[in-house]
């Protein structure tokens, strides 16, 4: 029987996170303040603990994982790596398809990989409460779990459209003790301003970030936590790729193509970054980030300095963006509905080291159903984007006869997304190509820095 599961021992949970910054071809561009000038680390102390600010800007290649964090990681890590033999046979491809399954975490996704250390460092700094946002709910539920683990109160601003679409993720957050509010709310200046313009505003991640940042910045006992985009978040997610490298050694194999879905970029970067050194050393590896065609940040956005939130409360970073006032359509991959992309990932896409691809909503659900029928796991709508690209690459191999090794991250299960699958089966979902004029309009409002 073909071996399909590759496991590691708890003792093999990584002891250090991998920081890609020292290995970038060019140094990352600095974040800017409202005046268009580089900010100092002290400017972030109002919303982040000092330890995370140091990680955000660290030049060190390896950063030690606190033992208290590794002990909680052991609740679900090391995560399994599987070979999708049944999917290979279904497709009739000579390619080998592997996936790293992050749905084994208590929250059902990769997000606790960074929620746990963020809660730890905030607790160490004496913070009592975390304000944060969430799209589809994976991050909010992960932060609620982490807050429970370290005795922190958690308030979550959940994008309104997802608040309605994903009621059971809201229940998860409340089970772990978090407060959850549909964003935009009337509790913050940013929320009230958005509702004044449109009482039926469906919300966006950028707007929910504004509400959470505003709350953190105006309460001394409260800090902000972000589930993607920032350097320290991508750093924490490298446990995915570091474990995967060990598992490929056990499999006696190595990936030719690495794929992940992209909203802010954390799970894909966490998988791909540990392999970048091999690519720089001459390994022929393709790294592909996959996003929705309806929120085409990397494929149709502009590489420019922009704010990370709608109210422009955050620093500006150099990234692929659709404009901070971009209001995405209400697709069911709620975790990918963000106007920007991680600065580190954007830089690597801009420099041609990482490929960007967009896919349509119906094609992703088709791929998710195909995967579920072959491998048994029902994937989250976000993860279906990576599966779509992996299947497409496997079919290319079928045509060419090449026996490539394809690897993707299955970033979470879809057990709380079955309403989305119901709509797919009922024919109520549709593809949405974001209008070029709307993109141009949003991009025309990018910050005008001196």
C-alpha positions as CSV (number, residue, x, y, z in Angstrom):
1,X,0.0,0.0,0.0
2,X,1.3,3.5,-0.9
3,X,2.3,5.5,2.2
4,X,0.0,8.5,2.4
5,X,0.6,10.0,5.9
6,X,3.8,11.6,7.1
7,X,3.9,12.4,10.8
8,X,6.4,14.0,13.2
9,X,6.8,13.5,16.9
10,X,6.0,16.3,19.4
11,X,9.7,16.7,20.0
12,X,10.0,17.7,16.4
13,X,7.8,20.8,16.7
14,X,10.1,23.6,15.6
15,X,12.1,25.4,18.3
16,X,12.6,28.5,16.3
17,X,10.6,30.5,13.7
18,X,12.2,31.3,10.4
19,X,12.5,35.0,9.5
20,X,12.8,35.6,5.8
21,X,14.0,39.2,6.0
22,X,17.7,38.5,6.2
23,X,17.4,36.3,3.0
24,X,15.5,38.8,0.8
25,X,17.3,39.9,-2.4
26,X,16.7,43.5,-1.3
27,X,15.8,45.0,2.1
28,X,12.1,45.5,2.8
29,X,10.8,49.1,2.4
30,X,10.1,50.8,5.8
31,X,6.5,51.5,7.0
32,X,5.5,55.2,6.7
33,X,3.5,57.5,8.9
34,X,0.7,59.9,7.7
35,X,3.4,62.4,6.7
36,X,4.9,59.9,4.3
37,X,8.1,59.5,6.4
38,X,9.4,56.3,8.0
39,X,8.0,55.6,11.4
40,X,10.0,54.5,14.5
41,X,9.2,51.3,16.4
42,X,7.9,53.4,19.2
43,X,5.0,54.6,17.1
44,X,3.5,51.0,17.3
45,X,3.7,50.7,21.1
46,X,0.1,52.1,21.5
47,X,-1.3,48.9,20.0
48,X,1.4,46.2,20.1
49,X,3.7,44.7,22.8
50,X,7.4,45.5,22.4
51,X,8.3,41.8,21.8
52,X,6.1,41.7,18.6
53,X,7.5,45.0,17.4
54,X,11.0,43.7,17.7
55,X,10.0,40.6,15.7
56,X,8.3,42.8,13.1
57,X,11.6,44.5,12.3
58,X,14.1,41.8,13.4
59,X,17.2,41.1,11.2
60,X,17.7,37.7,12.9
61,X,17.1,34.7,10.7
62,X,16.0,32.4,13.5
63,X,13.8,33.6,16.4
64,X,13.2,31.2,19.4
65,X,9.7,30.0,20.1
66,X,8.9,30.4,23.8
67,X,8.4,27.0,25.6
68,X,4.9,28.1,26.8
69,X,3.9,28.5,23.1
70,X,5.4,25.2,22.0
71,X,3.5,23.5,24.8
72,X,0.2,24.8,23.5
73,X,1.2,24.1,19.9
74,X,1.5,20.5,21.0
75,X,-2.3,20.4,21.3
76,X,-2.4,19.9,17.5
77,X,1.2,20.2,16.2
78,X,3.0,18.8,14.4
79,X,0.3,18.9,11.8
80,X,0.1,15.9,9.4
81,X,1.3,16.0,5.8
82,X,-0.7,13.7,3.5
83,X,-0.2,12.4,0.0
84,X,-3.5,12.7,-2.0
85,X,-3.2,9.4,-3.8
86,X,-7.0,9.0,-4.3
87,X,-7.1,12.5,-5.9
88,X,-4.2,11.6,-8.1
89,X,-6.1,8.5,-9.4
90,X,-9.3,10.5,-9.8
91,X,-7.4,13.0,-12.0
92,X,-5.5,10.4,-13.8
93,X,-2.3,12.4,-13.4
94,X,1.3,11.2,-13.1
95,X,1.9,14.1,-10.7
96,X,2.3,13.4,-6.9
97,X,0.1,15.7,-4.8
98,X,0.8,16.4,-1.1
99,X,-0.9,18.7,1.3
100,X,-0.2,20.0,4.8
101,X,-3.4,19.8,6.8
102,X,-3.8,22.7,9.2
103,X,-7.5,21.9,9.9
104,X,-6.4,19.8,12.9
105,X,-6.1,22.8,15.2
106,X,-8.9,23.4,17.7
107,X,-10.1,26.4,15.6
108,X,-10.0,24.3,12.5
109,X,-7.4,26.4,10.6
110,X,-3.8,27.6,10.6
111,X,-4.6,30.8,12.5
112,X,-3.8,29.6,16.0
113,X,-0.1,29.3,14.9
114,X,0.1,33.1,15.4
115,X,-2.8,33.7,17.8
116,X,-1.1,31.7,20.5
117,X,2.3,33.6,20.5
118,X,0.5,37.0,20.1
119,X,-1.6,36.2,23.2
120,X,1.6,35.1,25.0
121,X,3.5,38.2,24.3
122,X,0.6,40.5,25.2
123,X,0.1,38.6,28.5
124,X,3.9,39.0,29.3
125,X,3.5,42.8,28.6
126,X,0.7,43.1,31.2
127,X,-2.1,43.6,28.7
128,X,-5.6,42.7,29.8
129,X,-7.7,42.7,26.6
130,X,-7.3,42.2,22.9
131,X,-9.3,44.0,20.2
132,X,-9.2,42.3,16.8
133,X,-11.2,41.8,13.6
134,X,-12.1,38.7,11.6
135,X,-13.5,38.0,8.1
136,X,-14.8,34.5,7.9
137,X,-14.1,33.8,11.5
138,X,-11.0,31.6,11.5
139,X,-8.9,34.4,13.0
140,X,-11.5,35.6,15.5
141,X,-12.0,32.0,16.8
142,X,-8.3,31.5,17.0
143,X,-7.7,34.7,19.0
144,X,-10.7,33.8,21.2
145,X,-9.0,30.4,21.9
146,X,-5.6,32.1,22.5
147,X,-7.2,34.6,24.9
148,X,-8.7,31.8,26.9
149,X,-5.4,30.0,27.1
150,X,-3.6,33.1,28.6
151,X,-6.5,34.7,30.5
152,X,-7.1,37.7,28.2
153,X,-10.4,39.2,27.3
154,X,-11.0,39.3,23.6
155,X,-13.4,41.6,21.5
156,X,-13.8,40.7,17.9
157,X,-15.2,43.0,15.1
158,X,-16.5,40.5,12.5
159,X,-17.2,41.6,9.0
160,X,-21.0,42.0,8.8
161,X,-21.5,39.8,5.7
162,X,-19.6,37.0,7.3
163,X,-21.3,37.5,10.7
164,X,-24.5,36.5,8.9
165,X,-22.9,33.8,6.7
166,X,-20.8,32.1,9.4
167,X,-23.0,31.9,12.6
168,X,-21.2,28.9,14.0
169,X,-17.8,30.5,13.9
170,X,-19.4,33.3,15.9
171,X,-20.6,30.6,18.3
172,X,-17.0,29.2,18.6
173,X,-15.7,32.6,19.6
174,X,-18.3,33.0,22.2
175,X,-17.7,29.5,23.5
176,X,-14.1,30.5,24.2
177,X,-15.3,33.7,26.0
178,X,-14.9,36.4,23.3
179,X,-17.3,39.2,22.5
180,X,-18.3,39.4,18.8
181,X,-19.9,42.3,17.0
182,X,-20.9,42.7,13.4
183,X,-18.7,45.4,11.8
184,X,-19.3,48.2,11.0
185,X,-20.7,49.0,14.5
186,X,-21.9,52.2,16.2
187,X,-19.3,51.6,18.9
188,X,-16.4,53.4,17.2
189,X,-15.8,56.5,15.2
190,X,-14.8,54.5,12.1
191,X,-17.9,52.3,12.3
192,X,-20.3,55.2,12.8
193,X,-18.8,57.1,9.9
194,X,-19.2,54.1,7.6
195,X,-22.8,53.5,8.7
196,X,-23.6,57.2,8.1
197,X,-22.5,56.8,4.5
198,X,-24.3,53.5,4.0
199,X,-26.6,52.0,6.7
200,X,-26.5,48.7,4.9
201,X,-22.7,48.6,4.6
202,X,-21.7,44.8,4.4
203,X,-18.3,45.5,6.0
204,X,-14.8,44.7,5.0
205,X,-11.6,43.6,6.7
206,X,-10.1,47.0,6.2
207,X,-13.1,48.6,8.1
208,X,-13.1,46.0,10.8
209,X,-9.4,46.6,11.3
210,X,-10.1,50.3,11.7
211,X,-12.6,49.6,14.5
212,X,-10.3,47.3,16.4
213,X,-7.2,49.6,16.0
214,X,-9.3,52.5,17.2
215,X,-10.4,50.7,20.3
216,X,-6.8,49.5,21.1
217,X,-5.3,52.9,20.6
218,X,-7.8,54.6,23.0
219,X,-7.6,52.1,25.9
220,X,-4.4,51.6,27.8
221,X,-5.1,48.0,28.9
222,X,-6.0,46.9,25.3
223,X,-3.8,45.9,22.4
224,X,-4.6,45.0,18.9
225,X,-3.8,41.7,17.2
226,X,-3.8,41.0,13.5
227,X,-4.2,37.5,11.9
228,X,-2.3,38.1,8.7
229,X,-0.2,40.6,6.6
230,X,2.3,41.8,9.2
231,X,5.9,40.4,9.3
232,X,5.6,38.8,12.8
233,X,2.4,37.0,11.7
234,X,4.1,35.4,8.7
235,X,7.1,34.6,11.0
236,X,4.9,32.6,13.3
237,X,3.3,30.7,10.5
238,X,6.7,29.3,9.3
239,X,6.1,26.4,11.6
240,X,4.0,25.0,8.6
241,X,6.9,25.0,6.1
242,X,9.5,24.0,8.7
243,X,7.5,20.9,9.6
244,X,6.8,20.2,5.9
245,X,10.5,20.1,5.1
246,X,11.1,17.4,7.7
247,X,8.1,15.5,6.4
248,X,9.3,15.6,2.8
249,X,12.6,14.1,4.1
250,X,10.5,11.2,5.6
251,X,8.7,10.9,2.3
252,X,11.9,10.8,0.3
253,X,10.5,13.5,-1.9
254,X,10.7,17.2,-2.6
255,X,8.1,19.7,-4.1
256,X,8.4,21.1,-7.6
257,X,5.4,23.4,-7.0
258,X,4.2,24.9,-3.7
259,X,0.7,26.5,-3.6
260,X,-1.3,28.4,-1.1
261,X,-4.4,30.6,-1.0
262,X,-3.8,34.3,-0.3
263,X,-5.9,36.9,1.5
264,X,-3.2,38.7,3.5
265,X,-0.7,36.0,2.8
266,X,0.1,34.3,6.1
267,X,-0.6,30.6,5.4
268,X,1.0,30.7,2.0
269,X,4.1,32.6,3.3
270,X,4.3,30.3,6.3
271,X,4.5,27.3,3.9
272,X,6.6,28.9,1.2
273,X,9.2,31.0,3.0
274,X,11.2,28.1,4.5
275,X,11.7,26.8,1.0
276,X,12.9,30.1,-0.4
277,X,16.5,29.5,0.7
278,X,16.5,26.3,-1.4
279,X,15.1,28.2,-4.4
280,X,17.8,30.9,-3.9
281,X,20.5,28.1,-3.8
282,X,19.3,26.8,-7.2
283,X,16.4,24.5,-6.5
284,X,13.9,24.7,-9.4
285,X,10.7,25.4,-7.3
286,X,7.6,27.3,-8.3
287,X,5.8,29.2,-5.5
288,X,2.2,30.1,-6.4
289,X,-0.1,32.3,-4.3
290,X,-3.8,32.0,-5.3
291,X,-6.4,34.7,-4.7
292,X,-10.1,35.3,-5.7
293,X,-10.8,36.9,-9.1
294,X,-13.3,39.1,-7.2
295,X,-10.6,40.5,-4.9
296,X,-7.5,40.4,-7.2
297,X,-5.0,42.2,-5.0
298,X,-1.8,40.8,-6.5
299,X,-3.0,40.1,-10.0
300,X,-4.7,43.4,-10.7
301,X,-3.7,45.7,-7.8
302,X,-1.0,48.3,-7.7
303,X,2.4,48.0,-6.0
304,X,2.4,51.1,-3.8
305,X,2.4,52.5,-0.3
306,X,-1.1,52.2,1.2
307,X,-2.9,52.0,4.5
308,X,-3.9,48.7,6.0
309,X,-7.3,49.9,7.0
310,X,-10.2,51.9,5.7
311,X,-9.9,54.8,8.3
312,X,-6.2,55.1,7.6
313,X,-5.2,54.6,11.3
314,X,-2.5,52.1,10.5
315,X,1.0,52.8,9.1
316,X,1.4,52.7,5.3
317,X,3.3,49.7,3.9
318,X,4.6,49.0,0.4
319,X,2.3,46.3,-0.9
320,X,0.0,45.1,-3.7
321,X,-3.2,46.9,-3.0
322,X,-6.7,47.6,-4.4
323,X,-6.9,50.8,-2.3
324,X,-7.8,50.9,1.4
325,X,-11.4,52.0,0.6
326,X,-11.9,49.0,-1.6
327,X,-15.2,47.3,-0.7
328,X,-15.1,43.7,-1.9
329,X,-18.1,41.7,-3.0
330,X,-19.7,39.3,-0.6
331,X,-18.0,36.1,-1.7
332,X,-18.0,33.0,0.6
333,X,-14.2,32.9,1.0
334,X,-14.5,35.6,3.6
335,X,-10.9,35.2,4.8
336,X,-9.6,36.4,1.4
337,X,-11.7,39.6,1.1
338,X,-8.8,42.0,1.9
339,X,-7.7,45.0,-0.1
340,X,-3.9,44.5,0.4
341,X,-1.3,41.8,0.6
342,X,1.6,41.2,3.0
343,X,4.5,43.6,2.3
344,X,7.0,40.7,2.4
345,X,4.9,38.6,0.0
346,X,4.2,41.6,-2.2
347,X,7.9,42.3,-2.5
348,X,8.7,38.7,-3.6
349,X,5.8,38.8,-6.1
350,X,7.0,42.1,-7.4
351,X,10.6,40.7,-7.8
352,X,9.3,37.7,-9.7
353,X,10.3,35.1,-7.1
354,X,6.7,34.2,-6.3
355,X,3.9,33.8,-8.9
356,X,0.4,35.2,-8.3
357,X,-2.8,33.7,-9.8
358,X,-6.5,34.4,-9.5
359,X,-9.4,31.9,-9.7
360,X,-13.1,32.2,-9.9
361,X,-15.5,31.3,-7.1
362,X,-17.4,28.5,-8.8
363,X,-14.2,26.8,-10.0
364,X,-12.9,26.8,-6.4
365,X,-16.0,25.1,-5.0
366,X,-15.9,22.6,-7.8
367,X,-12.3,21.8,-6.8
368,X,-13.3,21.6,-3.1
369,X,-16.1,19.1,-3.8
370,X,-13.7,17.0,-6.0
371,X,-11.1,17.0,-3.2
372,X,-13.7,16.0,-0.6
373,X,-15.0,13.1,-2.7
374,X,-11.4,11.8,-3.2
375,X,-9.8,12.5,0.2
376,X,-12.7,12.8,2.6
377,X,-11.9,16.2,4.0
378,X,-14.3,19.1,3.3
379,X,-12.1,22.1,2.8
380,X,-12.8,25.7,3.8
381,X,-13.8,28.0,0.9
382,X,-10.4,29.8,1.3
383,X,-8.5,26.5,1.0
384,X,-10.4,25.6,-2.1
385,X,-8.4,28.3,-4.0
386,X,-5.2,26.4,-3.4
387,X,-6.9,23.1,-4.3
388,X,-8.1,24.6,-7.5
389,X,-4.6,25.6,-8.5
390,X,-3.1,22.2,-7.4
391,X,-5.6,20.3,-9.5
392,X,-5.0,22.6,-12.5
393,X,-1.2,21.9,-12.2
394,X,-1.8,18.2,-11.9
395,X,-3.9,18.3,-15.1
396,X,-1.1,20.1,-16.9
397,X,1.1,17.2,-15.8
398,X,-1.5,14.8,-17.2
399,X,-1.2,16.5,-20.6
400,X,2.6,16.7,-20.6
401,X,3.3,13.3,-18.9
402,X,5.6,15.0,-16.4
403,X,5.8,13.4,-12.9
404,X,6.0,16.6,-10.8
405,X,5.5,16.8,-7.1
406,X,2.8,19.4,-6.2
407,X,2.4,20.6,-2.6
408,X,-0.3,22.8,-1.1
409,X,-1.5,23.9,2.3
410,X,-5.0,22.9,3.2
411,X,-5.4,25.8,5.5
412,X,-8.6,24.8,7.2
413,X,-11.6,22.5,7.1
414,X,-15.1,23.6,5.9
415,X,-17.3,22.2,8.7
416,X,-18.5,25.7,9.6
417,X,-18.9,26.7,5.9
418,X,-21.6,24.2,4.8
419,X,-24.1,27.0,4.1
420,X,-21.7,28.1,1.4
421,X,-21.6,24.6,0.0
422,X,-25.4,24.6,0.1
423,X,-25.6,27.7,-2.0
424,X,-23.1,26.2,-4.4
425,X,-25.2,23.0,-4.8
426,X,-28.3,25.1,-5.2
427,X,-26.7,27.1,-8.0
428,X,-27.0,30.3,-6.0
429,X,-23.3,31.3,-6.2
430,X,-21.8,33.2,-9.2
431,X,-18.5,34.3,-10.5
432,X,-17.6,37.9,-10.1
433,X,-14.9,39.7,-12.0
434,X,-14.2,43.0,-10.2
435,X,-14.8,45.9,-12.6
436,X,-11.7,47.6,-13.9
437,X,-13.2,51.0,-13.4
438,X,-13.9,50.3,-9.8
439,X,-10.3,49.2,-9.3
440,X,-9.0,52.3,-11.0
441,X,-11.3,54.5,-8.8
442,X,-10.0,52.8,-5.6
443,X,-6.4,53.1,-6.7
444,X,-6.8,56.8,-7.6
445,X,-7.2,57.4,-3.8
446,X,-3.9,55.9,-2.8
447,X,-1.9,58.1,-0.4
448,X,0.0,61.0,-2.0
449,X,3.4,60.9,-0.2
450,X,6.0,63.6,-0.6
